[in-house]
């Protein structure tokens, strides 16, 4: 799952745990203001290997996955916390 912000930030989450495993910022088109970094829409293509974004600086950007990425090169340092249910 992925979310985009009006400041150009993107965060990638694990769907089952809700853990944010990657954060990144978009690069504004040269000649645009920094306030035009917002992301209006995001979607994955049919293969779910590319992310397409429509941004406030009037650009469409395509992000592809890193084929060389493995658990050894990009480890996810996350340990689930045990949450106690509130008693009422």
PDB file with one MODEL, atoms N, CA, C and O in Angstrom:
MODEL        1
ATOM      1  N   UNK A   1       0.849  -1.149   0.000  1.00  0.00           N
ATOM      2  CA  UNK A   1       0.000   0.000   0.000  1.00  0.00           C
ATOM      3  C   UNK A   1       0.910   1.232   0.000  1.00  0.00           C
ATOM      4  O   UNK A   1       1.974   1.228   0.618  1.00  0.00           O
ATOM      5  N   UNK A   2       0.483   2.274  -0.693  1.00  0.00           N
ATOM      6  CA  UNK A   2       1.302   3.483  -0.809  1.00  0.00           C
ATOM      7  C   UNK A   2       0.422   4.713  -0.583  1.00  0.00           C
ATOM      8  O   UNK A   2      -0.758   4.716  -0.933  1.00  0.00           O
ATOM      9  N   UNK A   3       1.013   5.759   0.007  1.00  0.00           N
ATOM     10  CA  UNK A   3       0.283   7.002   0.201  1.00  0.00           C
ATOM     11  C   UNK A   3       1.144   8.164  -0.290  1.00  0.00           C
ATOM     12  O   UNK A   3       2.371   8.118  -0.208  1.00  0.00           O
ATOM     13  N   UNK A   4       0.490   9.197  -0.799  1.00  0.00           N
ATOM     14  CA  UNK A   4       1.182  10.379  -1.286  1.00  0.00           C
ATOM     15  C   UNK A   4       0.645  11.618  -0.603  1.00  0.00           C
ATOM     16  O   UNK A   4      -0.537  11.683  -0.264  1.00  0.00           O
ATOM     17  N   UNK A   5       1.512  12.605  -0.398  1.00  0.00           N
ATOM     18  CA  UNK A   5       1.111  13.802   0.319  1.00  0.00           C
ATOM     19  C   UNK A   5       1.168  15.049  -0.534  1.00  0.00           C
ATOM     20  O   UNK A   5       1.711  15.040  -1.639  1.00  0.00           O
ATOM     21  N   UNK A   6       0.601  16.125  -0.009  1.00  0.00           N
ATOM     22  CA  UNK A   6       0.608  17.385  -0.740  1.00  0.00           C
ATOM     23  C   UNK A   6       1.969  18.076  -0.706  1.00  0.00           C
ATOM     24  O   UNK A   6       2.151  19.107  -1.355  1.00  0.00           O
ATOM     25  N   UNK A   7       2.913  17.534   0.030  1.00  0.00           N
ATOM     26  CA  UNK A   7       4.275  18.059   0.047  1.00  0.00           C
ATOM     27  C   UNK A   7       5.226  17.228  -0.819  1.00  0.00           C
ATOM     28  O   UNK A   7       6.434  17.465  -0.805  1.00  0.00           O
ATOM     29  N   UNK A   8       4.702  16.268  -1.563  1.00  0.00           N
ATOM     30  CA  UNK A   8       5.527  15.448  -2.448  1.00  0.00           C
ATOM     31  C   UNK A   8       6.109  14.223  -1.797  1.00  0.00           C
ATOM     32  O   UNK A   8       6.969  13.570  -2.388  1.00  0.00           O
ATOM     33  N   UNK A   9       5.676  13.886  -0.601  1.00  0.00           N
ATOM     34  CA  UNK A   9       6.216  12.713   0.082  1.00  0.00           C
ATOM     35  C   UNK A   9       5.401  11.473  -0.283  1.00  0.00           C
ATOM     36  O   UNK A   9       4.190  11.546  -0.487  1.00  0.00           O
ATOM     37  N   UNK A  10       6.086  10.344  -0.360  1.00  0.00           N
ATOM     38  CA  UNK A  10       5.443   9.053  -0.593  1.00  0.00           C
ATOM     39  C   UNK A  10       5.896   8.099   0.503  1.00  0.00           C
ATOM     40  O   UNK A  10       7.064   8.088   0.891  1.00  0.00           O
ATOM     41  N   UNK A  11       4.957   7.300   0.994  1.00  0.00           N
ATOM     42  CA  UNK A  11       5.268   6.303   2.007  1.00  0.00           C
ATOM     43  C   UNK A  11       4.691   4.971   1.563  1.00  0.00           C
ATOM     44  O   UNK A  11       3.553   4.890   1.102  1.00  0.00           O
ATOM     45  N   UNK A  12       5.495   3.933   1.711  1.00  0.00           N
ATOM     46  CA  UNK A  12       5.099   2.585   1.323  1.00  0.00           C
ATOM     47  C   UNK A  12       4.889   1.751   2.584  1.00  0.00           C
ATOM     48  O   UNK A  12       5.746   1.718   3.468  1.00  0.00           O
ATOM     49  N   UNK A  13       3.734   1.074   2.660  1.00  0.00           N
ATOM     50  CA  UNK A  13       3.350   0.321   3.847  1.00  0.00           C
ATOM     51  C   UNK A  13       3.122  -1.151   3.512  1.00  0.00           C
ATOM     52  O   UNK A  13       2.710  -1.498   2.405  1.00  0.00           O
ATOM     53  N   UNK A  14       3.401  -2.005   4.495  1.00  0.00           N
ATOM     54  CA  UNK A  14       3.027  -3.404   4.413  1.00  0.00           C
ATOM     55  C   UNK A  14       1.539  -3.501   4.727  1.00  0.00           C
ATOM     56  O   UNK A  14       1.086  -2.968   5.740  1.00  0.00           O
ATOM     57  N   UNK A  15       0.784  -4.167   3.880  1.00  0.00           N
ATOM     58  CA  UNK A  15      -0.672  -4.206   4.023  1.00  0.00           C
ATOM     59  C   UNK A  15      -1.125  -4.952   5.276  1.00  0.00           C
ATOM     60  O   UNK A  15      -2.080  -4.538   5.933  1.00  0.00           O
ATOM     61  N   UNK A  16      -0.454  -6.035   5.605  1.00  0.00           N
ATOM     62  CA  UNK A  16      -0.892  -6.847   6.743  1.00  0.00           C
ATOM     63  C   UNK A  16      -0.531  -6.237   8.090  1.00  0.00           C
ATOM     64  O   UNK A  16      -1.323  -6.303   9.031  1.00  0.00           O
ATOM     65  N   UNK A  17       0.662  -5.642   8.193  1.00  0.00           N
ATOM     66  CA  UNK A  17       1.120  -5.154   9.489  1.00  0.00           C
ATOM     67  C   UNK A  17       0.974  -3.654   9.658  1.00  0.00           C
ATOM     68  O   UNK A  17       0.952  -3.168  10.789  1.00  0.00           O
ATOM     69  N   UNK A  18       0.874  -2.901   8.562  1.00  0.00           N
ATOM     70  CA  UNK A  18       0.811  -1.453   8.644  1.00  0.00           C
ATOM     71  C   UNK A  18       2.164  -0.796   8.842  1.00  0.00           C
ATOM     72  O   UNK A  18       2.235   0.402   9.115  1.00  0.00           O
ATOM     73  N   UNK A  19       3.245  -1.565   8.708  1.00  0.00           N
ATOM     74  CA  UNK A  19       4.598  -1.052   8.904  1.00  0.00           C
ATOM     75  C   UNK A  19       5.028  -0.245   7.683  1.00  0.00           C
ATOM     76  O   UNK A  19       4.927  -0.724   6.554  1.00  0.00           O
ATOM     77  N   UNK A  20       5.511   0.986   7.908  1.00  0.00           N
ATOM     78  CA  UNK A  20       6.049   1.825   6.835  1.00  0.00           C
ATOM     79  C   UNK A  20       7.492   1.389   6.576  1.00  0.00           C
ATOM     80  O   UNK A  20       8.369   1.606   7.411  1.00  0.00           O
ATOM     81  N   UNK A  21       7.733   0.770   5.411  1.00  0.00           N
ATOM     82  CA  UNK A  21       9.067   0.246   5.152  1.00  0.00           C
ATOM     83  C   UNK A  21       9.897   1.125   4.236  1.00  0.00           C
ATOM     84  O   UNK A  21      11.091   0.872   4.076  1.00  0.00           O
ATOM     85  N   UNK A  22       9.304   2.159   3.620  1.00  0.00           N
ATOM     86  CA  UNK A  22      10.083   3.054   2.772  1.00  0.00           C
ATOM     87  C   UNK A  22       9.400   4.411   2.687  1.00  0.00           C
ATOM     88  O   UNK A  22       8.176   4.500   2.592  1.00  0.00           O
ATOM     89  N   UNK A  23      10.212   5.470   2.722  1.00  0.00           N
ATOM     90  CA  UNK A  23       9.734   6.837   2.543  1.00  0.00           C
ATOM     91  C   UNK A  23      10.593   7.500   1.479  1.00  0.00           C
ATOM     92  O   UNK A  23      11.803   7.284   1.420  1.00  0.00           O
ATOM     93  N   UNK A  24       9.959   8.307   0.640  1.00  0.00           N
ATOM     94  CA  UNK A  24      10.722   9.046  -0.361  1.00  0.00           C
ATOM     95  C   UNK A  24       9.984  10.322  -0.734  1.00  0.00           C
ATOM     96  O   UNK A  24       8.776  10.436  -0.526  1.00  0.00           O
ATOM     97  N   UNK A  25      10.720  11.280  -1.288  1.00  0.00           N
ATOM     98  CA  UNK A  25      10.157  12.536  -1.741  1.00  0.00           C
ATOM     99  C   UNK A  25      10.321  12.629  -3.256  1.00  0.00           C
ATOM    100  O   UNK A  25      11.316  12.168  -3.815  1.00  0.00           O
ATOM    101  N   UNK A  26       9.329  13.230  -3.908  1.00  0.00           N
ATOM    102  CA  UNK A  26       9.415  13.412  -5.351  1.00  0.00           C
ATOM    103  C   UNK A  26      10.326  14.596  -5.664  1.00  0.00           C
ATOM    104  O   UNK A  26      10.586  15.439  -4.806  1.00  0.00           O
ATOM    105  N   UNK A  27      10.794  14.644  -6.879  1.00  0.00           N
ATOM    106  CA  UNK A  27      11.640  15.736  -7.343  1.00  0.00           C
ATOM    107  C   UNK A  27      10.778  16.649  -8.198  1.00  0.00           C
ATOM    108  O   UNK A  27      10.135  16.197  -9.145  1.00  0.00           O
ATOM    109  N   UNK A  28      10.766  17.939  -7.862  1.00  0.00           N
ATOM    110  CA  UNK A  28       9.947  18.902  -8.590  1.00  0.00           C
ATOM    111  C   UNK A  28      10.579  19.177  -9.958  1.00  0.00           C
ATOM    112  O   UNK A  28      11.801  19.252 -10.085  1.00  0.00           O
ATOM    113  N   UNK A  29       9.733  19.323 -10.970  1.00  0.00           N
ATOM    114  CA  UNK A  29      10.175  19.635 -12.327  1.00  0.00           C
ATOM    115  C   UNK A  29      10.980  20.938 -12.306  1.00  0.00           C
ATOM    116  O   UNK A  29      10.562  21.894 -11.652  1.00  0.00           O
ATOM    117  N   UNK A  30      12.134  21.005 -13.006  1.00  0.00           N
ATOM    118  CA  UNK A  30      12.909  22.253 -13.041  1.00  0.00           C
ATOM    119  C   UNK A  30      12.055  23.419 -13.556  1.00  0.00           C
ATOM    120  O   UNK A  30      11.357  23.288 -14.562  1.00  0.00           O
ATOM    121  N   UNK A  31      12.117  24.541 -12.868  1.00  0.00           N
ATOM    122  CA  UNK A  31      11.324  25.705 -13.213  1.00  0.00           C
ATOM    123  C   UNK A  31      10.039  25.809 -12.426  1.00  0.00           C
ATOM    124  O   UNK A  31       9.352  26.828 -12.504  1.00  0.00           O
ATOM    125  N   UNK A  32       9.696  24.785 -11.671  1.00  0.00           N
ATOM    126  CA  UNK A  32       8.486  24.805 -10.847  1.00  0.00           C
ATOM    127  C   UNK A  32       8.817  25.275  -9.441  1.00  0.00           C
ATOM    128  O   UNK A  32       9.968  25.226  -9.008  1.00  0.00           O
ATOM    129  N   UNK A  33       7.802  25.725  -8.745  1.00  0.00           N
ATOM    130  CA  UNK A  33       7.970  26.137  -7.356  1.00  0.00           C
ATOM    131  C   UNK A  33       8.001  24.909  -6.461  1.00  0.00           C
ATOM    132  O   UNK A  33       7.479  23.856  -6.825  1.00  0.00           O
ATOM    133  N   UNK A  34       8.615  25.046  -5.285  1.00  0.00           N
ATOM    134  CA  UNK A  34       8.645  23.926  -4.343  1.00  0.00           C
ATOM    135  C   UNK A  34       7.248  23.571  -3.848  1.00  0.00           C
ATOM    136  O   UNK A  34       7.002  22.436  -3.441  1.00  0.00           O
ATOM    137  N   UNK A  35       6.335  24.534  -3.880  1.00  0.00           N
ATOM    138  CA  UNK A  35       4.974  24.261  -3.428  1.00  0.00           C
ATOM    139  C   UNK A  35       4.192  23.409  -4.430  1.00  0.00           C
ATOM    140  O   UNK A  35       3.085  22.965  -4.126  1.00  0.00           O
ATOM    141  N   UNK A  36       4.756  23.174  -5.621  1.00  0.00           N
ATOM    142  CA  UNK A  36       4.101  22.352  -6.628  1.00  0.00           C
ATOM    143  C   UNK A  36       4.568  20.902  -6.572  1.00  0.00           C
ATOM    144  O   UNK A  36       4.546  20.206  -7.587  1.00  0.00           O
ATOM    145  N   UNK A  37       4.983  20.450  -5.419  1.00  0.00           N
ATOM    146  CA  UNK A  37       5.481  19.086  -5.267  1.00  0.00           C
ATOM    147  C   UNK A  37       4.381  18.099  -4.894  1.00  0.00           C
ATOM    148  O   UNK A  37       4.660  16.913  -4.724  1.00  0.00           O
ATOM    149  N   UNK A  38       3.150  18.554  -4.765  1.00  0.00           N
ATOM    150  CA  UNK A  38       2.060  17.692  -4.312  1.00  0.00           C
ATOM    151  C   UNK A  38       1.736  16.578  -5.285  1.00  0.00           C
ATOM    152  O   UNK A  38       1.956  16.697  -6.491  1.00  0.00           O
ATOM    153  N   UNK A  39       1.211  15.495  -4.740  1.00  0.00           N
ATOM    154  CA  UNK A  39       0.808  14.338  -5.542  1.00  0.00           C
ATOM    155  C   UNK A  39      -0.714  14.288  -5.556  1.00  0.00           C
ATOM    156  O   UNK A  39      -1.343  14.164  -4.505  1.00  0.00           O
ATOM    157  N   UNK A  40      -1.308  14.383  -6.745  1.00  0.00           N
ATOM    158  CA  UNK A  40      -2.769  14.366  -6.871  1.00  0.00           C
ATOM    159  C   UNK A  40      -3.330  12.953  -6.936  1.00  0.00           C
ATOM    160  O   UNK A  40      -4.363  12.672  -6.329  1.00  0.00           O
ATOM    161  N   UNK A  41      -2.663  12.058  -7.664  1.00  0.00           N
ATOM    162  CA  UNK A  41      -3.194  10.701  -7.848  1.00  0.00           C
ATOM    163  C   UNK A  41      -2.032   9.726  -7.992  1.00  0.00           C
ATOM    164  O   UNK A  41      -0.955  10.080  -8.470  1.00  0.00           O
ATOM    165  N   UNK A  42      -2.282   8.474  -7.562  1.00  0.00           N
ATOM    166  CA  UNK A  42      -1.295   7.403  -7.688  1.00  0.00           C
ATOM    167  C   UNK A  42      -2.031   6.121  -8.039  1.00  0.00           C
ATOM    168  O   UNK A  42      -3.135   5.870  -7.556  1.00  0.00           O
ATOM    169  N   UNK A  43      -1.407   5.315  -8.884  1.00  0.00           N
ATOM    170  CA  UNK A  43      -1.968   4.012  -9.206  1.00  0.00           C
ATOM    171  C   UNK A  43      -0.851   3.089  -9.680  1.00  0.00           C
ATOM    172  O   UNK A  43       0.186   3.547 -10.161  1.00  0.00           O
ATOM    173  N   UNK A  44      -1.072   1.802  -9.541  1.00  0.00           N
ATOM    174  CA  UNK A  44      -0.134   0.809 -10.062  1.00  0.00           C
ATOM    175  C   UNK A  44      -0.614   0.349 -11.428  1.00  0.00           C
ATOM    176  O   UNK A  44      -1.813   0.371 -11.707  1.00  0.00           O
ATOM    177  N   UNK A  45       0.320  -0.070 -12.285  1.00  0.00           N
ATOM    178  CA  UNK A  45      -0.075  -0.618 -13.578  1.00  0.00           C
ATOM    179  C   UNK A  45      -0.617  -2.032 -13.385  1.00  0.00           C
ATOM    180  O   UNK A  45      -0.695  -2.526 -12.260  1.00  0.00           O
ATOM    181  N   UNK A  46      -0.987  -2.673 -14.480  1.00  0.00           N
ATOM    182  CA  UNK A  46      -1.614  -4.000 -14.380  1.00  0.00           C
ATOM    183  C   UNK A  46      -0.700  -5.069 -13.794  1.00  0.00           C
ATOM    184  O   UNK A  46      -1.175  -6.014 -13.163  1.00  0.00           O
ATOM    185  N   UNK A  47       0.598  -4.928 -13.998  1.00  0.00           N
ATOM    186  CA  UNK A  47       1.539  -5.916 -13.459  1.00  0.00           C
ATOM    187  C   UNK A  47       1.929  -5.613 -12.014  1.00  0.00           C
ATOM    188  O   UNK A  47       2.626  -6.411 -11.387  1.00  0.00           O
ATOM    189  N   UNK A  48       1.496  -4.487 -11.480  1.00  0.00           N
ATOM    190  CA  UNK A  48       1.829  -4.039 -10.127  1.00  0.00           C
ATOM    191  C   UNK A  48       3.331  -3.887  -9.909  1.00  0.00           C
ATOM    192  O   UNK A  48       3.802  -3.947  -8.773  1.00  0.00           O
ATOM    193  N   UNK A  49       4.085  -3.692 -10.985  1.00  0.00           N
ATOM    194  CA  UNK A  49       5.521  -3.502 -10.851  1.00  0.00           C
ATOM    195  C   UNK A  49       5.932  -2.049 -11.062  1.00  0.00           C
ATOM    196  O   UNK A  49       7.079  -1.694 -10.790  1.00  0.00           O
ATOM    197  N   UNK A  50       5.019  -1.199 -11.541  1.00  0.00           N
ATOM    198  CA  UNK A  50       5.317   0.216 -11.742  1.00  0.00           C
ATOM    199  C   UNK A  50       4.244   1.068 -11.064  1.00  0.00           C
ATOM    200  O   UNK A  50       3.058   0.736 -11.070  1.00  0.00           O
ATOM    201  N   UNK A  51       4.696   2.166 -10.485  1.00  0.00           N
ATOM    202  CA  UNK A  51       3.802   3.108  -9.823  1.00  0.00           C
ATOM    203  C   UNK A  51       3.751   4.375 -10.665  1.00  0.00           C
ATOM    204  O   UNK A  51       4.793   4.936 -11.005  1.00  0.00           O
ATOM    205  N   UNK A  52       2.547   4.833 -11.006  1.00  0.00           N
ATOM    206  CA  UNK A  52       2.364   6.052 -11.784  1.00  0.00           C
ATOM    207  C   UNK A  52       1.785   7.123 -10.882  1.00  0.00           C
ATOM    208  O   UNK A  52       0.854   6.863 -10.118  1.00  0.00           O
ATOM    209  N   UNK A  53       2.340   8.351 -10.967  1.00  0.00           N
ATOM    210  CA  UNK A  53       1.857   9.447 -10.141  1.00  0.00           C
ATOM    211  C   UNK A  53       1.504  10.639 -11.026  1.00  0.00           C
ATOM    212  O   UNK A  53       2.175  10.891 -12.027  1.00  0.00           O
ATOM    213  N   UNK A  54       0.460  11.365 -10.664  1.00  0.00           N
ATOM    214  CA  UNK A  54       0.083  12.637 -11.282  1.00  0.00           C
ATOM    215  C   UNK A  54       0.347  13.709 -10.243  1.00  0.00           C
ATOM    216  O   UNK A  54      -0.211  13.673  -9.147  1.00  0.00           O
ATOM    217  N   UNK A  55       1.206  14.671 -10.591  1.00  0.00           N
ATOM    218  CA  UNK A  55       1.683  15.609  -9.585  1.00  0.00           C
ATOM    219  C   UNK A  55       1.298  17.045  -9.897  1.00  0.00           C
ATOM    220  O   UNK A  55       0.884  17.359 -11.013  1.00  0.00           O
ATOM    221  N   UNK A  56       1.437  17.908  -8.912  1.00  0.00           N
ATOM    222  CA  UNK A  56       1.004  19.299  -9.010  1.00  0.00           C
ATOM    223  C   UNK A  56       1.850  20.109  -9.983  1.00  0.00           C
ATOM    224  O   UNK A  56       1.403  21.156 -10.451  1.00  0.00           O
ATOM    225  N   UNK A  57       3.055  19.655 -10.300  1.00  0.00           N
ATOM    226  CA  UNK A  57       3.882  20.390 -11.251  1.00  0.00           C
ATOM    227  C   UNK A  57       3.584  19.990 -12.697  1.00  0.00           C
ATOM    228  O   UNK A  57       4.395  20.220 -13.594  1.00  0.00           O
ATOM    229  N   UNK A  58       2.409  19.388 -12.912  1.00  0.00           N
ATOM    230  CA  UNK A  58       1.895  19.003 -14.236  1.00  0.00           C
ATOM    231  C   UNK A  58       2.740  17.918 -14.893  1.00  0.00           C
ATOM    232  O   UNK A  58       2.908  17.916 -16.112  1.00  0.00           O
ATOM    233  N   UNK A  59       3.269  17.003 -14.097  1.00  0.00           N
ATOM    234  CA  UNK A  59       4.043  15.890 -14.629  1.00  0.00           C
ATOM    235  C   UNK A  59       3.388  14.572 -14.240  1.00  0.00           C
ATOM    236  O   UNK A  59       2.674  14.481 -13.242  1.00  0.00           O
ATOM    237  N   UNK A  60       3.647  13.565 -15.047  1.00  0.00           N
ATOM    238  CA  UNK A  60       3.284  12.187 -14.737  1.00  0.00           C
ATOM    239  C   UNK A  60       4.597  11.437 -14.603  1.00  0.00           C
ATOM    240  O   UNK A  60       5.406  11.422 -15.530  1.00  0.00           O
ATOM    241  N   UNK A  61       4.807  10.823 -13.465  1.00  0.00           N
ATOM    242  CA  UNK A  61       6.063  10.113 -13.218  1.00  0.00           C
ATOM    243  C   UNK A  61       5.791   8.631 -13.066  1.00  0.00           C
ATOM    244  O   UNK A  61       4.761   8.223 -12.529  1.00  0.00           O
ATOM    245  N   UNK A  62       6.733   7.831 -13.550  1.00  0.00           N
ATOM    246  CA  UNK A  62       6.626   6.379 -13.487  1.00  0.00           C
ATOM    247  C   UNK A  62       7.806   5.867 -12.670  1.00  0.00           C
ATOM    248  O   UNK A  62       8.962   6.150 -12.983  1.00  0.00           O
ATOM    249  N   UNK A  63       7.501   5.113 -11.622  1.00  0.00           N
ATOM    250  CA  UNK A  63       8.510   4.508 -10.763  1.00  0.00           C
ATOM    251  C   UNK A  63       8.461   3.000 -10.962  1.00  0.00           C
ATOM    252  O   UNK A  63       7.384   2.403 -10.948  1.00  0.00           O
ATOM    253  N   UNK A  64       9.626   2.384 -11.148  1.00  0.00           N
ATOM    254  CA  UNK A  64       9.657   0.929 -11.292  1.00  0.00           C
ATOM    255  C   UNK A  64      10.393   0.303 -10.119  1.00  0.00           C
ATOM    256  O   UNK A  64      11.197   0.948  -9.446  1.00  0.00           O
ATOM    257  N   UNK A  65      10.096  -0.972  -9.891  1.00  0.00           N
ATOM    258  CA  UNK A  65      10.725  -1.661  -8.775  1.00  0.00           C
ATOM    259  C   UNK A  65      12.178  -1.982  -9.101  1.00  0.00           C
ATOM    260  O   UNK A  65      12.556  -2.085 -10.268  1.00  0.00           O
ATOM    261  N   UNK A  66      12.969  -2.136  -8.077  1.00  0.00           N
ATOM    262  CA  UNK A  66      14.380  -2.474  -8.214  1.00  0.00           C
ATOM    263  C   UNK A  66      14.506  -3.994  -8.300  1.00  0.00           C
ATOM    264  O   UNK A  66      14.238  -4.700  -7.329  1.00  0.00           O
ATOM    265  N   UNK A  67      14.919  -4.493  -9.471  1.00  0.00           N
ATOM    266  CA  UNK A  67      15.020  -5.947  -9.665  1.00  0.00           C
ATOM    267  C   UNK A  67      16.147  -6.559  -8.850  1.00  0.00           C
ATOM    268  O   UNK A  67      16.119  -7.754  -8.554  1.00  0.00           O
ATOM    269  N   UNK A  68      17.133  -5.758  -8.486  1.00  0.00           N
ATOM    270  CA  UNK A  68      18.280  -6.293  -7.743  1.00  0.00           C
ATOM    271  C   UNK A  68      18.068  -6.249  -6.231  1.00  0.00           C
ATOM    272  O   UNK A  68      18.953  -6.649  -5.475  1.00  0.00           O
ATOM    273  N   UNK A  69      16.930  -5.778  -5.789  1.00  0.00           N
ATOM    274  CA  UNK A  69      16.654  -5.660  -4.360  1.00  0.00           C
ATOM    275  C   UNK A  69      16.367  -7.035  -3.756  1.00  0.00           C
ATOM    276  O   UNK A  69      15.550  -7.796  -4.275  1.00  0.00           O
ATOM    277  N   UNK A  70      17.042  -7.337  -2.666  1.00  0.00           N
ATOM    278  CA  UNK A  70      16.806  -8.566  -1.922  1.00  0.00           C
ATOM    279  C   UNK A  70      16.675  -8.227  -0.444  1.00  0.00           C
ATOM    280  O   UNK A  70      16.898  -7.083  -0.048  1.00  0.00           O
ATOM    281  N   UNK A  71      16.317  -9.201   0.367  1.00  0.00           N
ATOM    282  CA  UNK A  71      16.227  -8.968   1.807  1.00  0.00           C
ATOM    283  C   UNK A  71      17.593  -8.687   2.417  1.00  0.00           C
ATOM    284  O   UNK A  71      17.678  -8.038   3.459  1.00  0.00           O
ATOM    285  N   UNK A  72      18.663  -9.163   1.786  1.00  0.00           N
ATOM    286  CA  UNK A  72      20.002  -8.908   2.299  1.00  0.00           C
ATOM    287  C   UNK A  72      20.460  -7.486   1.979  1.00  0.00           C
ATOM    288  O   UNK A  72      21.125  -6.857   2.802  1.00  0.00           O
ATOM    289  N   UNK A  73      20.112  -6.965   0.785  1.00  0.00           N
ATOM    290  CA  UNK A  73      20.553  -5.620   0.413  1.00  0.00           C
ATOM    291  C   UNK A  73      19.679  -4.534   1.011  1.00  0.00           C
ATOM    292  O   UNK A  73      20.166  -3.434   1.272  1.00  0.00           O
ATOM    293  N   UNK A  74      18.406  -4.810   1.236  1.00  0.00           N
ATOM    294  CA  UNK A  74      17.473  -3.837   1.800  1.00  0.00           C
ATOM    295  C   UNK A  74      16.694  -4.501   2.946  1.00  0.00           C
ATOM    296  O   UNK A  74      15.526  -4.849   2.775  1.00  0.00           O
ATOM    297  N   UNK A  75      17.332  -4.678   4.107  1.00  0.00           N
ATOM    298  CA  UNK A  75      16.630  -5.354   5.206  1.00  0.00           C
ATOM    299  C   UNK A  75      15.532  -4.475   5.809  1.00  0.00           C
ATOM    300  O   UNK A  75      15.648  -3.250   5.856  1.00  0.00           O
ATOM    301  N   UNK A  76      14.494  -5.116   6.256  1.00  0.00           N
ATOM    302  CA  UNK A  76      13.412  -4.426   6.960  1.00  0.00           C
ATOM    303  C   UNK A  76      13.619  -4.695   8.448  1.00  0.00           C
ATOM    304  O   UNK A  76      13.432  -5.816   8.921  1.00  0.00           O
ATOM    305  N   UNK A  77      14.006  -3.656   9.170  1.00  0.00           N
ATOM    306  CA  UNK A  77      14.257  -3.786  10.604  1.00  0.00           C
ATOM    307  C   UNK A  77      12.973  -3.459  11.356  1.00  0.00           C
ATOM    308  O   UNK A  77      12.754  -2.324  11.780  1.00  0.00           O
ATOM    309  N   UNK A  78      12.143  -4.462  11.510  1.00  0.00           N
ATOM    310  CA  UNK A  78      10.866  -4.268  12.177  1.00  0.00           C
ATOM    311  C   UNK A  78      10.552  -5.494  13.003  1.00  0.00           C
ATOM    312  O   UNK A  78      10.692  -6.629  12.547  1.00  0.00           O
ATOM    313  N   UNK A  79      10.127  -5.244  14.226  1.00  0.00           N
ATOM    314  CA  UNK A  79       9.706  -6.323  15.104  1.00  0.00           C
ATOM    315  C   UNK A  79       8.307  -5.987  15.592  1.00  0.00           C
ATOM    316  O   UNK A  79       8.069  -4.879  16.071  1.00  0.00           O
ATOM    317  N   UNK A  80       7.389  -6.921  15.477  1.00  0.00           N
ATOM    318  CA  UNK A  80       6.022  -6.606  15.905  1.00  0.00           C
ATOM    319  C   UNK A  80       5.954  -6.378  17.400  1.00  0.00           C
ATOM    320  O   UNK A  80       6.592  -7.076  18.188  1.00  0.00           O
ATOM    321  N   UNK A  81       5.175  -5.397  17.764  1.00  0.00           N
ATOM    322  CA  UNK A  81       4.985  -5.130  19.190  1.00  0.00           C
ATOM    323  C   UNK A  81       3.689  -5.796  19.640  1.00  0.00           C
ATOM    324  O   UNK A  81       2.716  -5.884  18.890  1.00  0.00           O
ATOM    325  N   UNK A  82       3.707  -6.250  20.854  1.00  0.00           N
ATOM    326  CA  UNK A  82       2.516  -6.895  21.409  1.00  0.00           C
ATOM    327  C   UNK A  82       1.663  -5.802  22.035  1.00  0.00           C
ATOM    328  O   UNK A  82       2.094  -5.095  22.945  1.00  0.00           O
ATOM    329  N   UNK A  83       0.472  -5.683  21.537  1.00  0.00           N
ATOM    330  CA  UNK A  83      -0.445  -4.671  22.051  1.00  0.00           C
ATOM    331  C   UNK A  83      -1.514  -5.353  22.895  1.00  0.00           C
ATOM    332  O   UNK A  83      -2.084  -6.372  22.504  1.00  0.00           O
ATOM    333  N   UNK A  84      -1.762  -4.788  24.018  1.00  0.00           N
ATOM    334  CA  UNK A  84      -2.802  -5.323  24.893  1.00  0.00           C
ATOM    335  C   UNK A  84      -4.115  -4.628  24.584  1.00  0.00           C
ATOM    336  O   UNK A  84      -4.169  -3.419  24.362  1.00  0.00           O
ATOM    337  N   UNK A  85      -5.154  -5.416  24.577  1.00  0.00           N
ATOM    338  CA  UNK A  85      -6.469  -4.855  24.341  1.00  0.00           C
ATOM    339  C   UNK A  85      -6.937  -4.120  25.589  1.00  0.00           C
ATOM    340  O   UNK A  85      -6.742  -4.575  26.716  1.00  0.00           O
ATOM    341  N   UNK A  86      -7.553  -2.982  25.356  1.00  0.00           N
ATOM    342  CA  UNK A  86      -8.094  -2.227  26.482  1.00  0.00           C
ATOM    343  C   UNK A  86      -9.313  -2.913  27.048  1.00  0.00           C
ATOM    344  O   UNK A  86     -10.181  -3.368  26.303  1.00  0.00           O
ATOM    345  N   UNK A  87      -9.381  -2.989  28.354  1.00  0.00           N
ATOM    346  CA  UNK A  87     -10.539  -3.589  29.003  1.00  0.00           C
ATOM    347  C   UNK A  87     -11.491  -2.489  29.437  1.00  0.00           C
ATOM    348  O   UNK A  87     -11.082  -1.468  29.990  1.00  0.00           O
ATOM    349  N   UNK A  88     -12.739  -2.715  29.179  1.00  0.00           N
ATOM    350  CA  UNK A  88     -13.753  -1.725  29.539  1.00  0.00           C
ATOM    351  C   UNK A  88     -14.677  -2.273  30.562  1.00  0.00           C
ATOM    352  O   UNK A  88     -15.602  -1.582  30.992  1.00  0.00           O
TER     353      UNK A  88
ENDMDL
END
